[in-house]
Amino acid sequence: MINLPRKQKLMAEINITPFTDVILVLLIIFMITTPLILQSSIKGNLPDAPSAKPIQNARDQVNITVTNENLLYLDNEMVTRKSLKSKLSAIHKGSPNLEVILISDKMVRFKDLVSILDTLNELGIKNLNIMAKSE
């Protein structure tokens, strides 16, 4: 009599330990790099202010950046002076405690900054910070 091997059940198991290690490493990388990515990529030469203090990131916060070439950005999106008012108005209606951070190159003419400040005043935005670099 010939002994035929019985059919054995297949064991299909996946070892997830390496997968878990990779996911945890990616999570750590994203946690470290996300704040760096969220910082403005628009470069400007900020004026010096010895008493400058770091600002806390708020939920209801927008950045207005004016470059040396007199280009205007609203949170990394290039806007015109006319569209700035309409976009800020829409944001301000959604969050009445809107905080604006004005980031300006130190070579920007004062009259260009005054026009932005006047727009903020027209819209009733009272929370304003002007960014400078500390020594």
PEBEL-V931691 format. One record per residue. N is the residue number from 1. RES is the residue in one letter. PSI is psi in radians with two decimals (* if undefined). Layout:
# PEBEL-V931691
N:RES:PSI, N:RES:PSI
This chain:
# PEBEL-V931691
1:M:2.36, 2:I:2.29, 3:N:2.00, 4:L:2.40, 5:P:2.41, 6:R:2.71, 7:K:2.19, 8:Q:2.57, 9:K:2.45, 10:L:2.39, 11:M:1.94, 12:A:1.73, 13:E:2.46, 14:I:2.26, 15:N:1.95, 16:I:0.05, 17:T:-0.85, 18:P:-0.63, 19:F:-0.76, 20:T:-0.70, 21:D:-0.77, 22:V:-0.76, 23:I:-0.74, 24:L:-0.69, 25:V:-0.76, 26:L:-0.70, 27:L:-0.76, 28:I:-0.73, 29:I:-0.78, 30:F:-0.62, 31:M:-0.58, 32:I:-0.71, 33:T:-0.38, 34:T:-0.82, 35:P:-0.54, 36:L:-0.62, 37:I:-0.63, 38:L:-0.32, 39:Q:2.62, 40:S:2.36, 41:S:0.03, 42:I:2.15, 43:K:2.44, 44:G:2.73, 45:N:1.70, 46:L:2.59, 47:P:2.74, 48:D:2.47, 49:A:1.96, 50:P:-0.51, 51:S:0.28, 52:A:2.43, 53:K:2.60, 54:P:2.52, 55:I:2.61, 56:Q:2.42, 57:N:2.24, 58:A:2.80, 59:R:-0.74, 60:D:1.17, 61:Q:2.39, 62:V:2.65, 63:N:2.30, 64:I:2.11, 65:T:2.30, 66:V:2.10, 67:T:3.00, 68:N:-0.49, 69:E:0.16, 70:N:0.53, 71:L:2.54, 72:L:2.28, 73:Y:2.42, 74:L:1.83, 75:D:1.03, 76:N:0.11, 77:E:2.15, 78:M:2.29, 79:V:2.82, 80:T:2.94, 81:R:-0.59, 82:K:-0.76, 83:S:-0.38, 84:L:-0.78, 85:K:-0.78, 86:S:-0.70, 87:K:-0.73, 88:L:-0.65, 89:S:-0.76, 90:A:-0.72, 91:I:-0.71, 92:H:-0.59, 93:K:-0.63, 94:G:-0.52, 95:S:1.73, 96:P:-0.38, 97:N:0.61, 98:L:2.33, 99:E:2.26, 100:V:2.31, 101:I:2.06, 102:L:2.06, 103:I:2.02, 104:S:2.43, 105:D:2.54, 106:K:-0.17, 107:M:0.04, 108:V:2.43, 109:R:2.54, 110:F:-0.62, 111:K:-0.51, 112:D:-0.64, 113:L:-0.64, 114:V:-0.63, 115:S:-0.64, 116:I:-0.76, 117:L:-0.64, 118:D:-0.70, 119:T:-0.76, 120:L:-0.68, 121:N:-0.70, 122:E:-0.66, 123:L:-0.17, 124:G:0.37, 125:I:2.06, 126:K:-0.36, 127:N:1.79, 128:L:2.33, 129:N:2.44, 130:I:2.15, 131:M:2.39, 132:A:2.88, 133:K:2.45, 134:S:2.78, 135:E:*
